[in-house]
């Protein structure tokens, strides 16, 4: 993305000669010669930083045993307010107590 520039949240294409430096302008008017000019323009590079959360989510999506369909159904039930029923809570409590007894 070295060929775009951000201005107030909007992006526009850079002029074709942007990286080559000014052909006319202050340098040409000041009488500088090619010997005084830099040998080549500074190379622009793009960088991407991924957050710790982004890395974790990426690894989780690749993990075996994750049932995305099941997760979607649970999310929908939570959003609808129908996920936590007394029967489900009782089942979870019973399973938790069984594990604590082991």
C-alpha distances in whole Angstrom, upper triangle without the diagonal:
4,5,6,8,10,14,17,15,13,10,11,10,10,14,14,16,14,13,17,18,21,23,26,26,27,27,29,31,32,33,31,31,29,31,29,26,23,23,20,17,15,12,9,8,6,9,11,14,17,20,23,24,21,22,26,25,23,26,29,28,28,32,35,37,35,36,33,36,38,36,35,39,39,36,38,41,40,39,42,44,46,45,47,51,54,54,51,51,55,53,50,53,55,53,52,56,56,53,55,58,57
4,6,8,11,14,17,16,15,11,11,10,9,12,12,13,11,9,13,15,17,20,22,23,24,23,25,28,29,30,27,28,25,27,26,22,20,20,16,13,12,9,6,7,7,10,13,16,19,22,25,27,24,25,29,28,26,29,32,31,31,35,38,40,38,40,37,40,42,39,38,42,43,40,41,45,44,42,45,47,49,48,50,54,57,57,54,54,58,56,54,56,58,56,55,58,59,56,57,61,60
4,7,10,13,17,16,14,10,9,6,6,8,9,11,9,9,12,14,16,18,21,21,23,23,24,27,28,29,27,27,25,27,26,22,21,21,17,14,13,12,9,10,10,14,16,19,22,25,28,29,26,28,31,30,29,32,34,33,33,37,40,42,40,41,38,41,43,41,40,43,44,41,42,46,45,43,46,48,50,49,52,55,58,59,56,56,59,58,55,58,61,58,57,61,61,59,60,63,62
4,7,10,13,12,10,6,6,5,5,9,11,13,10,11,15,16,17,20,22,22,23,24,25,28,29,30,29,29,27,30,28,24,23,23,20,16,16,14,11,12,11,14,16,19,21,24,28,28,25,27,30,29,28,31,34,32,33,37,40,42,39,40,37,40,42,39,38,42,42,39,40,44,43,41,44,46,48,47,50,53,56,57,54,54,58,57,54,56,59,57,56,59,60,58,59,62,61
4,7,10,10,8,6,6,7,6,10,13,14,11,12,16,15,17,20,21,21,22,23,25,26,27,29,28,29,27,29,27,24,23,24,20,17,16,15,12,13,12,15,16,19,22,24,28,28,26,28,31,30,29,33,35,33,35,38,41,43,41,42,39,41,43,40,39,43,43,40,41,44,43,41,44,46,48,48,50,53,56,57,54,54,58,57,54,57,59,57,56,59,60,58,59,63,62
4,7,6,6,5,7,9,10,13,16,17,14,16,19,19,20,23,24,23,24,25,27,29,30,32,30,32,31,32,30,27,26,27,24,20,19,18,15,15,14,15,16,18,21,22,26,26,24,27,30,29,28,32,33,32,34,37,40,42,39,40,37,39,41,38,37,41,41,37,39,42,40,38,41,43,46,45,47,51,54,55,52,52,55,55,52,54,57,55,54,57,58,56,57,61,60
4,5,5,6,8,11,11,14,18,19,16,18,21,20,21,24,24,23,24,25,27,28,29,32,31,32,32,34,31,28,27,29,26,22,21,21,18,19,18,19,20,21,24,25,29,29,27,30,32,31,31,35,36,35,37,40,43,45,42,43,40,42,43,40,39,42,42,39,40,43,41,39,42,44,47,46,48,52,55,56,53,53,57,56,54,56,59,57,55,59,60,58,59,63,62
4,6,8,11,14,15,18,21,23,20,22,25,24,24,27,27,26,27,28,31,31,32,35,34,36,35,37,35,32,31,32,29,26,24,24,21,21,20,20,21,22,24,24,28,28,26,29,32,31,31,34,36,35,37,40,43,44,41,42,39,40,42,39,37,41,41,37,38,41,39,37,40,41,44,44,46,49,52,54,51,51,55,54,52,54,57,55,54,57,59,56,57,61,61
4,7,10,13,15,18,21,23,20,22,25,25,26,29,29,28,29,31,33,34,35,37,36,37,36,38,36,33,31,33,30,26,24,24,20,20,18,18,18,19,21,22,25,25,23,26,29,27,28,31,32,31,34,36,40,41,38,38,35,37,39,35,34,37,37,34,34,38,36,34,37,39,41,41,43,46,50,51,48,48,52,51,49,51,54,52,51,54,56,53,54,58,58
4,7,10,13,16,19,21,18,20,23,23,24,27,27,26,28,29,31,32,34,36,35,36,35,37,35,32,31,32,29,25,24,23,20,20,18,19,19,21,23,24,28,27,25,28,31,29,29,33,34,32,34,38,41,42,39,39,36,38,40,37,35,38,39,35,36,39,38,35,38,40,43,43,45,48,52,53,50,50,54,53,51,53,56,54,53,57,58,56,57,60,60
4,7,9,13,15,17,15,17,20,20,21,24,25,25,26,27,29,30,32,34,33,34,32,35,33,29,28,29,26,22,21,20,17,17,15,17,18,20,22,24,28,27,25,28,30,29,28,32,33,32,34,37,40,42,39,39,36,38,40,37,36,39,40,36,37,41,39,37,40,42,45,44,47,50,53,54,51,52,55,54,52,54,57,55,54,58,59,56,58,61,61
4,6,9,12,14,13,15,18,18,19,21,22,22,24,25,27,28,30,32,31,31,30,33,31,27,26,27,24,21,20,19,17,18,16,19,20,23,25,27,31,31,28,31,33,32,31,35,36,35,36,40,42,44,41,42,39,41,43,40,39,42,43,40,40,44,43,40,43,46,48,48,50,53,57,58,55,55,59,58,55,58,61,58,57,61,62,60,61,65,64
4,7,9,11,10,12,15,16,17,19,20,21,23,24,25,27,29,30,29,29,28,30,29,25,24,25,21,18,18,17,15,16,16,19,20,23,25,28,32,32,29,31,34,33,32,35,37,35,36,40,43,45,42,43,40,42,44,42,40,44,45,42,42,46,45,43,46,48,50,50,52,56,59,60,56,57,61,59,57,60,62,60,59,63,64,61,62,66,65
4,6,8,6,9,12,12,13,15,17,17,19,20,21,23,25,26,25,25,24,27,25,22,21,21,18,15,15,15,13,15,15,18,21,24,26,29,33,33,31,32,36,35,33,37,39,37,38,42,45,47,45,45,42,44,47,44,43,47,47,44,45,49,48,46,49,51,53,52,55,58,62,62,59,59,63,62,59,62,64,62,61,65,66,63,64,68,67
4,5,5,8,10,10,11,12,14,15,18,18,19,21,23,24,23,23,22,25,24,20,20,21,18,15,16,16,15,17,18,22,24,27,30,33,36,37,34,36,39,38,37,40,42,41,42,45,48,50,48,49,46,48,50,48,46,50,51,48,49,52,51,49,52,54,57,56,58,62,65,66,63,63,67,66,63,66,68,66,65,68,69,67,68,71,70
4,6,8,8,10,11,12,14,16,19,19,19,21,24,24,23,22,21,24,23,19,19,19,16,14,15,15,14,17,18,22,24,28,31,34,37,38,35,36,40,39,37,40,43,41,41,45,48,50,48,49,46,48,51,49,47,51,52,49,50,54,53,51,54,56,58,57,60,63,67,67,64,64,68,67,64,67,69,67,66,69,70,67,69,72,71
4,6,5,7,7,8,11,13,15,15,15,18,20,20,19,19,17,20,19,16,16,16,13,11,14,14,14,17,19,23,26,29,32,35,38,40,37,38,42,41,39,42,45,43,44,47,50,53,51,52,49,51,54,51,50,54,55,52,53,56,55,53,56,59,61,60,62,66,69,70,66,67,70,69,66,69,71,69,68,71,72,69,70,74,73
4,6,6,7,10,12,13,15,14,16,18,20,21,19,19,18,20,19,15,15,16,13,10,11,12,12,15,17,20,23,26,29,32,35,37,34,35,39,39,37,40,42,41,42,45,48,51,49,50,47,49,52,49,48,52,52,49,51,54,53,51,54,56,59,58,60,63,67,67,64,64,68,66,64,66,69,66,65,69,69,66,68,71,70
4,5,9,11,14,15,16,15,16,19,20,21,19,18,16,18,18,14,12,13,9,6,8,8,9,12,15,18,21,25,28,31,34,36,33,34,38,37,36,38,41,40,40,44,47,49,47,49,46,49,51,49,48,52,52,49,51,54,53,51,55,57,59,58,60,63,66,67,63,64,67,66,63,65,68,65,64,67,68,65,66,70,69
4,7,8,11,13,15,13,14,17,18,18,16,15,13,16,15,11,11,11,8,6,9,10,12,15,18,22,25,28,31,34,38,39,37,37,41,41,39,42,45,43,44,47,50,53,51,52,50,52,55,52,52,55,56,53,54,58,57,55,58,60,62,61,63,67,70,71,67,67,71,69,67,69,71,69,68,71,72,69,70,73,72
4,6,9,10,11,10,11,14,15,16,13,14,12,15,13,10,10,11,9,7,10,12,13,17,19,23,26,29,32,35,38,40,38,39,42,42,41,43,46,45,46,49,52,55,53,54,51,54,56,54,53,57,57,54,55,59,58,56,59,61,63,62,64,68,71,72,68,68,72,70,68,70,72,70,68,72,73,70,71,74,73
4,5,6,8,7,8,11,13,13,12,13,12,15,14,11,12,14,12,11,14,16,17,20,23,26,29,32,35,38,41,43,41,42,45,45,44,46,49,48,49,52,55,58,56,57,54,57,59,56,55,59,59,56,58,61,60,58,61,63,65,64,66,70,73,74,70,71,74,73,70,72,75,73,71,75,76,73,74,77,76
4,7,9,8,7,10,13,13,12,12,11,15,14,11,13,14,13,13,16,18,19,23,25,29,32,35,38,41,44,46,44,45,48,48,46,49,52,51,51,54,57,60,58,59,57,59,62,59,58,62,62,59,60,64,63,61,64,66,68,67,69,73,76,77,73,74,77,76,73,76,78,76,74,78,79,76,77,80,79
4,7,7,5,7,10,11,11,12,13,16,15,13,15,17,17,16,19,21,22,26,28,31,34,37,41,43,46,48,46,47,50,50,49,52,54,53,54,57,60,63,61,62,59,61,64,61,60,63,64,61,62,65,64,62,65,67,70,69,71,75,78,79,75,75,79,78,75,77,80,78,76,80,81,78,79,82,81
4,6,5,6,8,10,11,13,14,17,15,13,16,18,18,16,19,22,22,26,28,31,34,37,40,42,46,47,45,47,50,50,49,52,54,53,54,57,60,63,61,62,59,61,64,61,60,63,64,60,62,65,63,61,64,66,69,68,70,74,77,78,75,75,78,77,74,77,79,77,76,79,80,77,78,82,81
4,5,5,6,9,9,12,14,16,13,12,15,18,18,17,19,22,23,26,29,31,34,37,40,42,46,47,45,47,50,50,49,52,54,54,55,58,61,64,61,63,60,62,65,62,61,64,64,61,62,66,64,62,65,67,70,69,71,74,77,78,75,75,78,78,75,77,79,77,75,79,80,77,78,81,81
4,6,5,7,6,8,10,12,10,9,11,14,15,14,17,20,21,25,28,31,34,36,40,42,45,47,45,46,50,50,49,51,54,54,54,57,61,63,61,63,60,63,65,62,61,65,65,62,63,67,65,63,66,68,71,70,71,75,78,79,76,75,79,78,75,77,80,77,76,79,80,77,78,81,80
4,6,6,6,8,10,13,11,10,14,16,17,16,19,22,24,28,30,33,37,39,43,45,48,50,48,49,53,53,51,54,57,56,56,60,63,66,63,65,62,65,67,64,63,67,67,64,65,69,67,65,69,71,73,72,74,78,81,82,78,78,82,81,78,80,83,80,79,82,83,80,81,84,83
4,5,8,10,13,15,14,13,17,19,20,20,22,25,27,30,33,36,39,41,45,47,50,52,50,51,55,55,54,56,59,58,59,62,65,68,66,67,64,67,69,66,65,69,69,66,67,70,69,67,70,72,74,74,76,79,82,83,80,80,83,82,79,82,84,82,80,84,85,82,83,86,85
4,6,9,12,14,11,12,15,18,20,19,22,25,26,30,33,35,39,41,45,47,50,52,50,51,55,55,54,56,59,59,59,62,66,68,66,68,65,68,70,67,66,70,70,66,68,71,69,67,71,72,75,74,76,80,82,84,80,80,83,83,79,81,84,82,80,83,85,82,82,86,85
4,6,10,11,10,11,15,17,19,19,22,25,27,31,34,37,40,43,46,48,52,54,52,53,56,57,55,58,61,60,60,63,67,70,68,69,67,69,71,69,68,71,72,69,70,73,72,70,73,75,77,76,78,82,85,86,82,82,86,85,81,83,86,84,82,85,86,83,84,88,86
4,7,8,6,7,11,14,16,16,19,22,24,28,31,34,38,40,44,46,49,51,49,50,53,54,52,55,58,57,58,61,64,67,65,67,64,67,69,66,66,69,69,66,68,71,70,68,71,73,75,74,76,80,83,83,80,80,83,82,79,81,84,81,79,83,84,80,81,85,83
4,5,5,7,10,12,14,16,19,22,24,28,31,34,38,40,44,46,49,52,49,50,54,54,52,55,58,57,57,60,64,66,65,67,64,67,69,66,66,70,70,67,69,72,70,69,72,74,76,75,77,81,83,84,81,81,84,83,80,82,84,82,80,83,84,81,82,85,84
4,5,5,8,9,11,13,16,19,22,25,29,32,35,38,42,44,47,49,47,48,51,52,50,52,55,55,54,58,61,64,62,64,62,64,67,64,64,67,68,65,67,70,69,67,70,72,74,73,75,79,81,82,78,78,82,80,77,80,82,79,78,81,82,79,79,83,81
4,6,8,8,12,14,17,20,23,26,30,32,36,38,42,45,47,50,48,48,52,52,51,53,56,55,55,58,61,64,63,65,63,66,68,65,65,69,69,66,68,71,70,68,72,74,76,74,76,80,82,83,79,79,82,81,78,80,82,80,78,81,82,79,79,83,81
4,7,9,12,13,15,19,22,25,28,31,35,37,40,43,46,48,46,47,50,51,49,51,55,54,54,57,60,63,62,64,62,65,67,64,63,67,67,64,66,70,68,66,70,72,74,72,74,78,80,81,78,77,81,79,76,78,81,78,76,80,80,77,78,81,80
4,6,8,10,12,16,18,22,25,28,31,34,37,40,43,45,43,44,47,48,46,48,51,51,51,54,57,60,59,60,58,61,63,60,60,64,64,61,63,66,65,63,67,68,71,69,71,75,77,78,74,74,78,76,73,75,78,75,73,77,78,74,75,79,77
4,6,7,9,12,15,19,22,25,28,31,34,37,40,42,40,40,44,45,43,45,48,48,48,51,54,57,55,57,55,58,60,58,57,61,61,58,60,64,62,61,64,66,68,66,68,72,75,75,72,71,75,73,70,72,75,72,70,74,74,71,72,75,74
4,7,9,12,15,18,22,25,28,31,34,37,40,42,40,40,44,45,43,44,48,47,47,50,53,56,55,57,55,58,60,57,57,61,61,59,61,64,62,61,65,66,68,67,69,72,75,75,72,72,75,73,70,72,75,72,70,74,74,71,72,75,73
4,6,8,12,15,19,21,25,28,31,34,37,39,37,37,41,41,39,41,45,44,44,47,50,53,51,53,51,54,56,54,54,57,58,55,57,60,59,58,61,63,65,63,65,69,72,72,68,68,72,70,67,69,72,69,67,71,71,68,69,72,71
4,6,9,12,16,19,22,25,29,31,34,37,34,35,38,39,37,39,42,42,42,45,48,51,49,51,49,52,54,51,51,55,55,52,54,57,56,54,58,60,62,60,62,66,69,69,66,66,69,68,64,67,69,66,65,68,69,66,67,70,69
4,6,10,13,16,19,22,25,28,31,33,31,31,35,36,34,36,39,39,39,42,45,48,46,48,46,49,51,48,48,52,52,49,52,55,53,52,55,57,59,57,59,63,66,66,63,63,66,64,61,63,66,63,62,65,66,62,63,67,65
4,6,10,13,17,19,23,26,29,31,29,29,32,33,31,33,36,36,36,39,42,45,43,45,43,46,48,46,45,49,49,47,49,52,51,49,53,55,57,55,57,60,63,64,60,60,63,62,59,61,63,60,59,62,63,60,61,64,63
4,7,10,14,16,20,23,26,28,25,26,30,30,28,31,33,33,33,36,39,42,40,42,40,43,45,42,42,46,46,43,45,49,47,46,49,51,53,51,53,57,60,60,57,57,60,59,56,58,60,58,56,60,60,57,58,62,60
4,7,10,13,17,20,23,25,22,22,26,26,25,27,30,29,29,32,36,39,37,39,37,40,42,39,39,43,43,40,42,46,44,43,47,48,50,48,50,54,57,57,53,54,57,55,52,55,57,54,53,56,57,54,55,58,57
4,7,10,13,17,20,21,19,19,23,23,21,24,27,26,26,29,33,35,34,35,33,36,38,35,35,39,39,37,39,42,41,39,43,45,46,45,47,50,53,53,50,50,53,52,49,51,54,51,50,53,54,51,52,55,54
4,7,10,13,16,18,16,16,20,20,19,21,24,24,24,27,30,33,31,33,31,34,36,33,33,37,37,34,37,40,38,37,41,42,44,42,44,48,50,51,47,47,50,49,46,48,50,48,46,50,50,47,48,52,50
4,7,10,13,14,12,13,16,16,15,18,20,20,21,24,27,30,27,30,27,31,32,29,30,33,33,31,33,36,34,34,37,39,40,38,40,44,47,47,43,43,47,45,42,44,47,44,43,46,47,44,45,48,47
4,6,10,12,10,10,14,15,14,16,19,19,20,22,26,28,26,28,26,30,31,28,28,32,32,29,32,34,33,32,36,37,39,37,38,42,44,45,41,41,44,43,40,42,44,41,40,43,44,41,42,45,44
4,7,8,6,7,10,11,10,12,15,15,17,19,22,25,22,25,23,26,27,24,25,29,28,26,28,31,29,29,33,34,35,33,35,38,41,41,37,37,40,39,36,38,40,38,36,40,40,37,39,42,41
4,5,5,6,9,10,11,13,14,16,17,19,22,24,22,24,23,26,27,23,24,28,26,24,27,29,27,27,31,32,33,31,32,36,38,39,35,35,38,37,33,35,38,35,34,37,38,35,36,39,38
4,5,5,6,9,10,11,12,14,16,17,20,22,20,23,22,25,25,22,24,27,25,23,27,29,26,27,31,31,32,30,31,34,36,37,33,33,36,34,31,33,35,32,31,34,35,32,32,36,35
4,5,5,6,9,10,10,12,14,15,19,20,18,20,19,22,22,19,20,23,22,20,23,25,23,23,27,27,29,26,27,31,33,34,30,30,33,31,28,30,33,30,29,32,33,30,31,35,34
4,5,5,6,9,10,11,13,14,18,20,17,19,18,21,22,19,20,23,22,20,23,26,24,24,27,28,30,27,29,33,35,35,32,32,35,33,30,33,35,32,31,35,35,32,34,37,36
4,6,5,6,9,10,11,13,16,18,17,19,18,22,22,20,21,25,24,22,25,27,26,26,30,31,32,29,30,34,36,36,32,32,35,33,30,33,35,32,31,34,34,31,33,36,35
4,5,5,6,9,10,11,14,16,14,17,16,20,20,17,19,22,21,19,23,25,23,24,27,28,29,26,27,31,33,33,29,29,32,30,27,29,31,28,27,30,31,28,29,32,31
4,5,5,6,9,10,13,15,12,14,13,17,17,14,16,19,18,17,20,22,21,21,25,26,26,24,25,29,31,31,27,28,31,29,26,29,31,28,27,31,31,28,30,33,32
4,5,5,7,9,13,15,13,15,14,17,18,16,17,21,20,19,22,25,24,24,27,28,29,27,28,32,34,34,30,31,34,31,29,31,33,30,30,33,33,31,32,36,34
4,5,5,6,10,13,11,14,14,18,18,16,18,21,21,20,23,25,24,26,29,29,30,27,28,32,34,33,29,30,32,30,27,30,31,28,28,31,31,28,30,33,31
4,5,5,9,10,8,11,11,15,15,13,15,18,17,17,20,22,21,22,25,26,26,23,25,28,30,29,26,26,29,27,24,27,28,25,24,28,28,25,27,30,29
4,6,8,10,7,10,9,12,14,12,13,17,17,16,19,21,21,22,25,26,26,23,25,28,31,30,26,28,30,28,25,29,30,27,27,31,30,28,30,33,32
4,6,9,8,11,11,15,16,15,16,20,20,20,22,24,24,25,28,29,29,26,28,31,33,32,29,30,32,30,27,30,31,28,28,32,31,28,31,34,32
4,6,6,10,11,15,15,14,17,19,19,19,22,24,24,25,28,29,28,25,27,29,31,30,26,27,30,27,24,27,28,25,25,28,27,25,27,30,28
4,6,9,11,14,14,14,17,19,19,20,23,24,24,26,28,29,28,25,27,29,31,29,26,27,29,26,24,27,27,24,24,28,26,24,27,29,27
4,6,9,12,11,12,15,16,16,18,20,21,22,24,26,26,25,22,23,25,27,25,22,24,25,22,21,24,24,21,22,25,24,22,25,27,25
4,6,9,9,8,11,13,13,14,17,18,18,20,22,23,22,19,21,24,26,24,21,22,24,22,20,23,24,21,22,25,24,22,25,28,26
4,5,5,6,9,10,11,13,15,16,17,19,20,21,20,17,20,22,24,23,19,22,24,21,20,23,24,21,22,26,25,24,27,29,28
4,5,5,6,9,10,10,12,14,15,16,18,20,19,17,20,22,25,24,20,22,25,23,21,25,26,23,24,28,28,26,29,32,31
4,5,5,6,9,10,11,13,14,15,17,18,17,15,19,21,24,22,19,22,24,22,21,25,26,24,25,28,28,27,30,32,32
4,5,5,6,9,10,11,12,14,15,16,15,13,15,17,20,19,16,18,21,18,17,21,22,20,21,25,24,24,27,29,28
4,5,5,6,9,10,11,12,14,15,14,12,15,17,20,19,16,18,21,19,17,21,22,20,21,25,25,24,26,29,28
4,5,5,6,9,10,11,12,14,14,12,15,18,21,21,18,20,23,21,20,23,25,23,24,28,28,27,30,32,32
4,5,5,6,9,10,11,12,11,10,13,15,18,18,15,17,20,19,18,22,23,22,23,26,27,26,29,31,31
4,5,5,6,9,10,10,9,7,10,13,16,15,12,14,17,16,15,18,20,19,20,23,24,23,26,28,28
4,5,5,6,9,10,10,8,12,15,18,18,15,17,20,19,18,21,23,22,22,26,27,26,28,31,31
4,5,5,6,9,9,8,12,14,18,18,16,18,21,20,20,23,25,24,25,28,29,28,30,33,34
4,5,5,6,5,5,8,11,14,15,13,14,18,17,17,20,22,21,22,25,26,26,28,31,32
4,5,5,6,5,8,11,14,15,13,14,17,17,16,19,21,21,21,24,26,25,27,30,31
4,5,8,8,11,14,17,18,16,17,21,21,20,22,25,25,25,28,29,29,31,33,34
4,6,8,10,12,16,17,16,17,20,21,20,23,25,25,26,28,30,30,32,34,35
4,6,7,9,13,15,13,14,17,18,18,20,22,23,23,26,27,28,29,32,33
4,6,7,11,12,11,12,15,16,16,18,20,21,22,24,26,26,28,30,31
4,6,10,10,8,10,13,13,13,15,17,17,18,21,22,23,24,27,28
4,7,8,6,7,10,11,10,12,15,16,16,18,20,21,22,25,26
4,5,5,6,9,10,11,12,14,16,17,18,20,21,23,25,26
4,6,5,6,9,10,10,12,14,15,16,18,20,21,23,25
4,5,5,6,9,10,11,12,14,15,17,19,20,21,23
4,5,5,6,9,10,11,12,14,15,17,18,20,22
4,5,5,6,9,10,11,12,14,15,17,18,20
4,5,5,6,9,10,11,12,14,15,17,19
4,5,5,6,9,10,11,12,14,15,17
4,5,5,6,9,10,11,12,14,16
4,5,5,6,9,10,11,12,15
4,5,5,6,9,10,11,13
4,5,5,6,9,10,11
4,5,5,6,9,10
4,5,5,6,9
4,5,5,7
4,5,5
4,5
4
